[in-house]
Amino acid sequence: MRLPRLFLVPVLASLTLAAQDASLSGTWTQTRADDIAAAIQATVADMNFIKRPIARGRLTKLNPAYKKVAITVASSGVEVKLDDRTPIHMPPGGAAAPWTREDGEKFMVAAQVTKDQLVQTFKNEDGERTNVFKLSPDGKTLTLTATVKSPQLPRPLTYAISFGR
């Protein structure tokens, strides 16, 4: 049996839209977040009593449970916008570029993109942060796993936040 062409056009259009929905690009809203305060406490627990509150305060300030993330993946590069912060632009192909955070701290930032994952890396002399944005197989959930490493910390800080479209 041969299907009429008019039938195939809507089906192919639906498949194309479904494929587009299964991409990292888009605006995502938080659906679940780890207890970041507990993760920070576990990270700084073994520090001495003088450094511990300083490290805890700084990590708390720099690691909020983001409510929204907007990602744009294009041939010209990658852009990530977290909540109402200034978008972070990264060149294509994983090249590192200078970036200055709102508080004036300078980093080299890079993005590696695959079909279902974006790895964003920030590095400076104080340490590094890696954000891994992983798309679920059905394309409906984006999970951010953040890892912060520094020679000043006894162990890395790691936590996850999940987002839906």
C-alpha positions as CSV (number, residue, x, y, z in Angstrom):
1,M,0.0,0.0,0.0
2,R,1.3,3.4,-0.9
3,L,0.6,6.4,1.4
4,P,-0.4,9.7,-0.1
5,R,2.3,12.4,0.0
6,L,0.1,14.7,1.9
7,F,0.1,12.2,4.8
8,L,3.9,11.9,4.8
9,V,4.6,15.6,5.1
10,P,3.0,16.1,8.5
11,V,4.6,12.9,9.8
12,L,8.1,14.0,8.6
13,A,7.5,17.5,10.0
14,S,6.6,15.9,13.4
15,L,9.8,13.8,13.3
16,T,11.9,16.8,12.5
17,L,10.3,18.8,15.4
18,A,10.9,15.8,17.8
19,A,14.5,15.7,16.8
20,Q,14.9,19.4,17.4
21,D,13.3,19.1,20.8
22,A,16.0,16.5,21.7
23,S,18.7,19.1,21.7
24,L,20.6,20.9,24.4
25,S,19.6,24.3,23.0
26,G,16.6,25.9,24.7
27,T,15.4,27.3,28.0
28,W,15.2,24.9,30.9
29,T,13.5,25.4,34.4
30,Q,14.6,23.7,37.6
31,T,12.7,20.6,38.6
32,R,15.0,19.2,41.3
33,A,18.2,20.2,43.1
34,D,20.6,18.5,45.5
35,D,21.0,19.9,48.9
36,I,23.9,22.2,48.0
37,A,24.4,23.5,51.5
38,A,24.9,19.9,52.7
39,A,27.3,19.2,49.9
40,I,29.3,22.3,50.8
41,Q,29.3,21.3,54.5
42,A,30.7,17.9,53.5
43,T,33.4,19.5,51.4
44,V,34.6,21.9,54.1
45,A,34.1,19.6,57.1
46,D,37.8,18.6,57.4
47,M,39.1,22.1,57.1
48,N,40.5,23.9,60.1
49,F,38.1,26.1,62.1
50,I,39.6,29.3,60.7
51,K,39.4,28.5,57.0
52,R,36.1,26.5,57.1
53,P,33.7,29.4,57.5
54,I,35.5,31.4,54.8
55,A,35.4,28.5,52.4
56,R,31.8,27.7,53.2
57,G,30.7,31.3,52.7
58,R,32.5,31.6,49.4
59,L,31.2,28.3,48.1
60,T,27.6,29.2,49.2
61,K,27.8,32.5,47.4
62,L,29.2,31.0,44.2
63,N,27.0,27.9,44.0
64,P,23.3,28.8,44.0
65,A,20.6,26.3,43.0
66,Y,20.0,27.8,39.6
67,K,16.3,28.1,38.7
68,K,16.7,28.5,35.0
69,V,19.3,27.8,32.3
70,A,19.2,28.9,28.7
71,I,21.6,27.2,26.3
72,T,22.3,28.1,22.7
73,V,24.5,25.8,20.6
74,A,25.4,27.3,17.2
75,S,28.2,27.1,14.7
76,S,29.4,30.5,16.0
77,G,29.9,29.1,19.5
78,V,28.0,28.2,22.7
79,E,26.1,30.5,25.1
80,V,24.9,29.6,28.6
81,K,22.8,31.9,30.7
82,L,22.0,30.9,34.3
83,D,19.1,32.7,35.9
84,D,19.4,36.5,35.4
85,R,23.2,36.4,35.1
86,T,25.1,37.7,32.1
87,P,25.3,35.1,29.3
88,I,28.6,33.2,29.0
89,H,29.9,33.1,25.4
90,M,32.3,30.3,24.5
91,P,34.0,29.8,21.1
92,P,33.2,26.8,19.0
93,G,35.3,23.6,19.0
94,G,36.3,23.6,22.6
95,A,38.7,26.5,22.5
96,A,39.3,28.4,25.8
97,A,38.5,32.1,25.9
98,P,38.9,34.7,28.7
99,W,35.8,35.5,30.8
100,T,35.3,37.7,33.7
101,R,32.6,36.9,36.3
102,E,30.4,39.6,37.7
103,D,32.6,40.0,40.8
104,G,35.7,40.7,38.6
105,E,37.3,37.3,39.0
106,K,39.0,36.2,35.7
107,F,38.8,32.7,34.2
108,M,39.5,30.8,31.0
109,V,36.2,29.2,29.9
110,A,35.7,26.5,27.3
111,A,32.8,24.3,26.1
112,Q,32.9,20.8,24.6
113,V,29.6,19.8,22.9
114,T,28.4,16.4,21.8
115,K,24.9,15.4,20.7
116,D,23.5,15.0,24.3
117,Q,26.1,16.8,26.5
118,L,27.8,20.1,27.1
119,V,30.9,20.3,29.3
120,Q,31.7,23.8,30.4
121,T,35.0,24.3,32.1
122,F,36.2,27.4,34.1
123,K,39.9,27.6,35.1
124,N,42.0,30.1,36.9
125,E,44.9,30.0,39.4
126,D,42.5,29.3,42.3
127,G,41.1,26.2,40.8
128,E,38.5,25.0,38.4
129,R,34.8,24.4,37.9
130,T,33.2,21.9,35.5
131,N,29.5,22.1,34.6
132,V,28.3,19.0,32.8
133,F,24.9,19.5,31.2
134,K,23.6,16.1,30.2
135,L,20.4,15.6,28.2
136,S,18.2,12.6,29.1
137,P,17.6,10.0,26.3
138,D,14.0,11.3,25.8
139,G,15.2,14.9,25.6
140,K,12.9,16.1,28.4
141,T,15.4,16.5,31.2
142,L,18.7,18.3,31.4
143,T,20.9,17.6,34.4
144,L,23.7,19.9,35.5
145,T,26.4,18.2,37.5
146,A,28.8,20.9,38.9
147,T,32.2,20.0,40.3
148,V,34.4,22.6,42.0
149,K,38.1,21.8,42.6
150,S,40.7,23.9,44.4
151,P,44.0,23.3,46.1
152,Q,42.4,25.1,49.1
153,L,39.7,22.5,49.4
154,P,40.2,19.0,51.0
155,R,37.9,17.4,48.4
156,P,35.9,18.5,45.4
157,L,32.4,20.0,45.8
158,T,29.9,18.1,43.6
159,Y,26.1,18.5,43.2
160,A,23.4,18.2,40.6
161,I,20.4,20.2,39.5
162,S,17.8,18.9,37.1
163,F,15.8,21.0,34.6
164,G,12.8,20.4,32.4
165,R,11.7,22.3,29.3
